[in-house]
Each structure stands twice: as C-alpha cells, then as structure tokens.
C-alpha cells in the first residue's frame, strides 16, 4: 500500500510556529452518503528560513595577535554554531560564545587569531542556527606596515 506523500514548500511562508490540519476521506471510492472522513491537527511545526545575522564585528591588534569580537543574532531560533576562517572559504575554526554555550538566539563572541605574518587578512565569521540556516560576516585587518 503506497501512502501519498506531500511536501510543504515553506519558502513562501513567514517564519513562525504553525499547526497543520490533515484531512483524509474515502469519498472517491464509496457510494454517496457512505464515505468516511477524518482530520487531525499536527504538533506545532517551526518554520525558520532566516539566517542568523553576524554583526558588531571588530578586529584590533594586541601585540602579535588579532582580537576579533562580535555578536550573532537569529530572529527565530537558537544559534547552534559559530566559526571563523582567515583568508579561506574551506578551513573553519570553532568559536565558543562568550557565555560558554550556544543556547539562545543572541550570542556574543570573542576570539584571538595568532601567528599572522605582516599583510592584509580577511577574517570571516560563519554562524549557523539549529535549522541549518547560515549567516556570514567579515572584517579586514592589516598587520605590519
């Protein structure tokens, strides 16, 4: 027995919590007046298509290291992961939030980047929420003359 499968494309729906009503009827296969139907309302379903925003980014030199600080904010859900890369799109490093755990929709962070030779660097920050939406921010810094 193949059960029908339905896909709900949520890209046209605003972020939020929804309950879905599913109704089934055997009307097409029964004589008039003998059909049965049933309906059920789903558990709440969260729709979150909005990426976290990486903001308030700053970078400052402190002796031979760069201190990067900022904040990640997600409008609907919890921030799950914060990472950074230096002049790369491939090599990412985990960053812990300032309070030690990603457990809210607003997380502040600060991290050090060490062992940079003189030159200009692009430090990118990538944040992911619990639904897999990804947001980016970046800051440039120049070491030496």
C-alpha positions in Angstrom: 0.0 0.0 0.0 1.6 3.3 -1.1 0.6 6.2 1.1 0.5 9.6 -0.5 3.4 11.9 0.4 3.0 15.7 0.4 5.8 18.3 0.6 5.2 21.7 2.0 7.5 24.3 0.4 7.9 26.8 3.3 9.9 29.4 1.3 6.7 31.5 0.8 5.6 31.3 4.4 6.8 33.7 7.2 9.0 32.3 10.0 7.0 31.1 12.9 5.2 28.2 14.5 2.4 26.5 12.6 -0.1 23.7 13.1 -1.1 21.8 10.0 -4.6 20.3 9.5 -4.5 17.0 7.6 -7.8 15.6 6.4 -8.5 12.2 4.7 -11.6 11.0 3.0 -12.6 7.8 1.2 -15.3 9.6 -0.7 -14.0 8.8 -4.2 -14.3 5.0 -3.6 -17.7 4.9 -1.8 -21.3 5.4 -2.8 -22.9 8.7 -2.0 -23.6 9.0 1.7 -21.3 6.2 2.8 -18.0 7.9 2.8 -16.0 8.5 5.9 -13.5 11.2 6.7 -11.1 12.1 9.5 -9.0 15.1 10.3 -6.0 15.7 12.6 -4.1 18.7 13.6 -0.3 18.3 13.8 2.0 19.0 16.6 3.5 22.6 16.2 5.9 22.9 13.3 8.6 25.6 13.3 9.3 27.4 10.0 12.7 29.2 10.0 14.1 30.3 6.7 16.0 33.3 8.0 19.8 33.1 8.5 21.5 34.4 11.7 23.0 37.9 11.4 26.7 38.3 12.2 27.1 41.9 13.4 29.1 44.3 15.6 32.3 42.8 14.2 35.5 44.4 15.2 39.2 43.5 15.0 42.0 45.0 16.9 45.7 44.4 17.2 47.1 43.4 20.5 50.9 42.7 20.4 51.2 39.9 17.9 47.6 38.7 17.8 44.3 40.0 16.4 41.3 40.0 18.8 38.0 39.7 16.9 34.7 40.3 18.6 31.1 40.4 17.6 27.6 39.2 18.0 25.3 36.7 16.3 21.6 37.2 16.4 18.8 35.0 14.9 15.3 36.2 14.7 13.5 32.9 15.2 15.7 30.2 16.6 18.8 29.3 18.7 22.3 29.9 17.4 24.0 26.4 17.1 27.5 27.1 15.9 30.0 30.0 15.4 33.1 29.6 13.3 35.8 31.7 11.7 38.3 31.5 8.8 41.3 33.5 7.8 41.6 34.2 4.0 39.8 31.0 3.3 36.4 29.5 2.5 37.5 26.0 3.3 39.2 25.9 6.7 36.9 26.9 9.5 37.7 27.0 13.3 35.1 26.7 16.0 34.4 29.7 18.3 32.8 29.4 21.7 30.3 32.1 22.6 31.3 34.5 25.5 28.9 32.8 27.9 30.4 29.3 27.1 27.4 27.7 25.4 25.2 28.3 22.3 21.8 28.3 24.0 20.0 31.4 22.8 19.2 33.4 19.7 21.7 36.1 20.6 25.3 35.1 21.3 28.4 37.4 21.8 31.8 36.1 21.0 35.5 37.0 21.0 38.5 35.1 19.8 42.2 35.5 19.1 44.0 34.9 15.8 47.7 34.4 16.3 50.8 33.8 14.2 49.9 36.1 11.4 52.7 37.5 9.3 52.7 41.1 8.0 49.9 41.6 5.4 46.2 42.2 5.0 43.8 39.5 6.1 40.1 38.9 5.7 38.6 37.2 8.8 35.2 35.7 8.1 32.7 34.6 10.7 30.0 32.0 9.9 27.0 31.3 12.2 24.5 28.5 11.9 21.2 28.2 13.6 19.6 25.0 14.8 17.7 24.7 11.5 20.8 24.9 9.3 20.4 28.5 8.1 23.9 30.1 7.7 24.9 33.8 8.0 28.2 35.4 7.4 30.2 38.5 8.3 33.8 39.6 7.8 36.3 42.1 8.9 39.7 43.0 7.4 42.8 43.7 9.3 46.3 44.8 8.3 49.4 43.5 10.2 52.6 45.5 9.9 53.4 48.3 7.5 
